[in-house]
Amino acid sequence: MDTTSIAPDKYELAHSMALEKLKACNQRINNSCMQCNIFFNCETRKHYVKKTYESMSKDTSGGFEF
């Protein structure tokens, strides 16, 4: 069994940082974006969604299917 870990790439690092910011915000508003009055206009949430997509697609162009 190979126990060598692979270092996260720049997309994974950016995603992790965005997730930490989102979690910190969620802690301020009772653990859910849904409880926030700026849910649909939240820049923190939009940034997290963008970084999630980029980490999954590695920022390649074209379609992406979940």
OpenMM code with the backbone's topology and positions (N, CA, C; nanometers):
from openmm import Vec3, app, unit

residues = "MET ASP THR THR SER ILE ALA PRO ASP LYS TYR GLU LEU ALA HIS SER MET ALA LEU GLU LYS LEU LYS ALA CYS ASN GLN ARG ILE ASN ASN SER CYS MET GLN CYS ASN ILE PHE PHE ASN CYS GLU THR ARG LYS HIS TYR VAL LYS LYS THR TYR GLU SER MET SER LYS ASP THR SER GLY GLY PHE GLU PHE".split()
positions = [
    Vec3(0.0840, -0.1184, 0.0000),
    Vec3(0.0000, 0.0000, 0.0000),
    Vec3(0.0882, 0.1244, 0.0000),
    Vec3(0.0605, 0.2150, -0.0916),
    Vec3(0.1372, 0.3379, -0.1018),
    Vec3(0.0825, 0.4410, -0.0029),
    Vec3(0.1692, 0.4891, 0.0854),
    Vec3(0.1259, 0.5865, 0.1858),
    Vec3(0.1737, 0.7278, 0.1531),
    Vec3(0.2274, 0.7447, 0.0321),
    Vec3(0.2740, 0.8756, -0.0098),
    Vec3(0.1538, 0.9658, -0.0354),
    Vec3(0.1553, 1.0831, 0.0256),
    Vec3(0.0436, 1.1743, 0.0021),
    Vec3(0.0792, 1.2696, -0.1108),
    Vec3(-0.0212, 1.3073, -0.1841),
    Vec3(-0.0025, 1.3994, -0.2950),
    Vec3(-0.0355, 1.5394, -0.2449),
    Vec3(0.0532, 1.6315, -0.2706),
    Vec3(0.0313, 1.7695, -0.2271),
    Vec3(-0.0876, 1.8281, -0.3031),
    Vec3(-0.1687, 1.9055, -0.2339),
    Vec3(-0.2820, 1.9672, -0.3031),
    Vec3(-0.2339, 2.0673, -0.4077),
    Vec3(-0.3078, 2.0739, -0.5185),
    Vec3(-0.2703, 2.1701, -0.6224),
    Vec3(-0.3289, 2.3081, -0.5897),
    Vec3(-0.3006, 2.4052, -0.6747),
    Vec3(-0.3433, 2.5426, -0.6471),
    Vec3(-0.4952, 2.5550, -0.6409),
    Vec3(-0.5663, 2.4716, -0.7143),
    Vec3(-0.7130, 2.4764, -0.7122),
    Vec3(-0.7677, 2.4221, -0.5805),
    Vec3(-0.7084, 2.3145, -0.5326),
    Vec3(-0.7507, 2.2574, -0.4047),
    Vec3(-0.7193, 2.3514, -0.2890),
    Vec3(-0.6046, 2.4165, -0.2953),
    Vec3(-0.5689, 2.5136, -0.1914),
    Vec3(-0.6650, 2.6323, -0.1906),
    Vec3(-0.6973, 2.6828, -0.3083),
    Vec3(-0.7908, 2.7953, -0.3178),
    Vec3(-0.9288, 2.7538, -0.2682),
    Vec3(-0.9687, 2.6312, -0.2999),
    Vec3(-1.0983, 2.5799, -0.2530),
    Vec3(-1.0992, 2.5693, -0.1011),
    Vec3(-0.9932, 2.5185, -0.0438),
    Vec3(-0.9853, 2.5053, 0.1025),
    Vec3(-0.9933, 2.6411, 0.1712),
    Vec3(-0.9264, 2.7399, 0.1155),
    Vec3(-0.9304, 2.8735, 0.1738),
    Vec3(-1.0709, 2.9334, 0.1645),
    Vec3(-1.1366, 2.9140, 0.0503),
    Vec3(-1.2731, 2.9644, 0.0338),
    Vec3(-1.3688, 2.8931, 0.1294),
    Vec3(-1.3482, 2.7637, 0.1499),
    Vec3(-1.4320, 2.6872, 0.2422),
    Vec3(-1.4159, 2.7372, 0.3853),
    Vec3(-1.2939, 2.7672, 0.4247),
    Vec3(-1.2708, 2.8187, 0.5599),
    Vec3(-1.3404, 2.9526, 0.5810),
    Vec3(-1.3355, 3.0399, 0.4792),
    Vec3(-1.4051, 3.1686, 0.4888),
    Vec3(-1.5559, 3.1483, 0.4989),
    Vec3(-1.6088, 3.0536, 0.4211),
    Vec3(-1.7519, 3.0252, 0.4242),
    Vec3(-1.7930, 2.9681, 0.5598),
    Vec3(-1.7137, 2.8767, 0.6132),
    Vec3(-1.7438, 2.8191, 0.7444),
    Vec3(-1.7424, 2.9250, 0.8535),
    Vec3(-1.6468, 3.0161, 0.8475),
    Vec3(-1.6396, 3.1228, 0.9471),
    Vec3(-1.7638, 3.2115, 0.9394),
    Vec3(-1.8065, 3.2413, 0.8193),
    Vec3(-1.9274, 3.3208, 0.8016),
    Vec3(-2.0485, 3.2442, 0.8545),
    Vec3(-2.0558, 3.1160, 0.8241),
    Vec3(-2.1676, 3.0336, 0.8710),
    Vec3(-2.1753, 3.0309, 1.0231),
    Vec3(-2.0616, 3.0310, 1.0891),
    Vec3(-2.0605, 3.0314, 1.2355),
    Vec3(-2.1248, 3.1584, 1.2906),
    Vec3(-2.1087, 3.2672, 1.2178),
    Vec3(-2.1680, 3.3946, 1.2613),
    Vec3(-2.3194, 3.3979, 1.2419),
    Vec3(-2.3716, 3.3148, 1.1502),
    Vec3(-2.5149, 3.3199, 1.1197),
    Vec3(-2.5840, 3.1853, 1.1422),
    Vec3(-2.5494, 3.1178, 1.2476),
    Vec3(-2.6179, 2.9939, 1.2866),
    Vec3(-2.5975, 2.8758, 1.1927),
    Vec3(-2.4765, 2.8608, 1.1383),
    Vec3(-2.4351, 2.7418, 1.0638),
    Vec3(-2.5044, 2.7165, 0.9306),
    Vec3(-2.5607, 2.8170, 0.8687),
    Vec3(-2.6246, 2.7941, 0.7395),
    Vec3(-2.6327, 2.9217, 0.6572),
    Vec3(-2.5959, 2.9116, 0.5323),
    Vec3(-2.6129, 3.0248, 0.4411),
    Vec3(-2.7619, 3.0556, 0.4235),
    Vec3(-2.8440, 2.9545, 0.4334),
    Vec3(-2.9877, 2.9726, 0.4141),
    Vec3(-3.0483, 3.0672, 0.5179),
    Vec3(-2.9837, 3.0839, 0.6320),
    Vec3(-3.0337, 3.1720, 0.7371),
    Vec3(-2.9970, 3.3185, 0.7125),
    Vec3(-2.9156, 3.3440, 0.6145),
    Vec3(-2.8627, 3.4785, 0.5905),
    Vec3(-2.9536, 3.5581, 0.4970),
    Vec3(-2.9697, 3.6863, 0.5268),
    Vec3(-3.0571, 3.7692, 0.4440),
    Vec3(-2.9935, 3.8117, 0.3113),
    Vec3(-2.8649, 3.7851, 0.2903),
    Vec3(-2.8010, 3.8161, 0.1614),
    Vec3(-2.7618, 3.6886, 0.0870),
    Vec3(-2.8333, 3.5820, 0.1131),
    Vec3(-2.8016, 3.4505, 0.0543),
    Vec3(-2.7758, 3.4577, -0.0963),
    Vec3(-2.8641, 3.5205, -0.1709),
    Vec3(-2.8517, 3.5216, -0.3168),
    Vec3(-2.7496, 3.6223, -0.3688),
    Vec3(-2.7073, 3.7145, -0.2865),
    Vec3(-2.6110, 3.8160, -0.3291),
    Vec3(-2.4790, 3.8085, -0.2534),
    Vec3(-2.4553, 3.7025, -0.1829),
    Vec3(-2.3380, 3.6894, -0.0969),
    Vec3(-2.2109, 3.6631, -0.1789),
    Vec3(-2.1154, 3.7537, -0.1671),
    Vec3(-1.9892, 3.7385, -0.2392),
    Vec3(-1.9060, 3.6214, -0.1846),
    Vec3(-1.9123, 3.5969, -0.0552),
    Vec3(-1.8386, 3.4844, 0.0047),
    Vec3(-1.8894, 3.3524, -0.0520),
    Vec3(-2.0214, 3.3380, -0.0579),
    Vec3(-2.0817, 3.2164, -0.1112),
    Vec3(-2.0510, 3.2009, -0.2605),
    Vec3(-2.0626, 3.3097, -0.3377),
    Vec3(-2.0328, 3.3046, -0.4815),
    Vec3(-1.8874, 3.2646, -0.5049),
    Vec3(-1.7976, 3.3203, -0.4254),
    Vec3(-1.6549, 3.2878, -0.4372),
    Vec3(-1.6312, 3.1391, -0.4076),
    Vec3(-1.6965, 3.0889, -0.3028),
    Vec3(-1.6824, 2.9469, -0.2687),
    Vec3(-1.7323, 2.8575, -0.3822),
    Vec3(-1.8479, 2.8887, -0.4379),
    Vec3(-1.9028, 2.8081, -0.5480),
    Vec3(-1.8065, 2.8092, -0.6665),
    Vec3(-1.7519, 2.9266, -0.6981),
    Vec3(-1.6561, 2.9377, -0.8094),
    Vec3(-1.5317, 2.8526, -0.7831),
    Vec3(-1.4768, 2.8616, -0.6620),
    Vec3(-1.3562, 2.7850, -0.6296),
    Vec3(-1.3851, 2.6348, -0.6257),
    Vec3(-1.5051, 2.5974, -0.5859),
    Vec3(-1.5433, 2.4555, -0.5875),
    Vec3(-1.5428, 2.4043, -0.7308),
    Vec3(-1.6062, 2.4783, -0.8199),
    Vec3(-1.6086, 2.4407, -0.9606),
    Vec3(-1.4671, 2.4308, -1.0171),
    Vec3(-1.3852, 2.5318, -0.9890),
    Vec3(-1.2483, 2.5313, -1.0410),
    Vec3(-1.1678, 2.4149, -0.9869),
    Vec3(-1.1880, 2.3782, -0.8612),
    Vec3(-1.1117, 2.2668, -0.8048),
    Vec3(-1.1546, 2.1337, -0.8654),
    Vec3(-1.2798, 2.1248, -0.9067),
    Vec3(-1.3287, 2.0010, -0.9677),
    Vec3(-1.2909, 1.9920, -1.1152),
    Vec3(-1.2928, 2.1050, -1.1836),
    Vec3(-1.2657, 2.1045, -1.3273),
    Vec3(-1.1210, 2.1395, -1.3599),
    Vec3(-1.0455, 2.1816, -1.2568),
    Vec3(-0.9067, 2.2277, -1.2750),
    Vec3(-0.9012, 2.3410, -1.3761),
    Vec3(-1.0121, 2.4202, -1.3776),
    Vec3(-1.0235, 2.5402, -1.4590),
    Vec3(-1.0114, 2.5127, -1.6087),
    Vec3(-1.0500, 2.3937, -1.6517),
    Vec3(-1.0504, 2.3653, -1.7952),
    Vec3(-1.1798, 2.4169, -1.8547),
    Vec3(-1.1760, 2.4508, -1.9806),
    Vec3(-1.2974, 2.4997, -2.0456),
    Vec3(-1.3831, 2.3814, -2.0898),
    Vec3(-1.5052, 2.4130, -2.1216),
    Vec3(-1.5963, 2.3086, -2.1655),
    Vec3(-1.6960, 2.2755, -2.0560),
    Vec3(-1.7798, 2.1798, -2.0828),
    Vec3(-1.8852, 2.1423, -1.9902),
    Vec3(-1.8322, 2.0665, -1.8702),
    Vec3(-1.9089, 2.0739, -1.7665),
    Vec3(-1.8735, 2.0009, -1.6441),
    Vec3(-2.0005, 1.9402, -1.5880),
    Vec3(-1.9969, 1.8110, -1.5623),
    Vec3(-2.1151, 1.7429, -1.5116),
    Vec3(-2.0881, 1.6903, -1.3726),
    Vec3(-2.1815, 1.7170, -1.2817),
    Vec3(-2.1689, 1.6691, -1.1451),
    Vec3(-2.2102, 1.5250, -1.1358),
] * unit.nanometer
topology = app.Topology()
chain = topology.addChain("A")
for resn in residues:
    res = topology.addResidue(resn, chain)
    for name in ("N", "CA", "C"):
        topology.addAtom(name, app.Element.getBySymbol(name[0]), res)
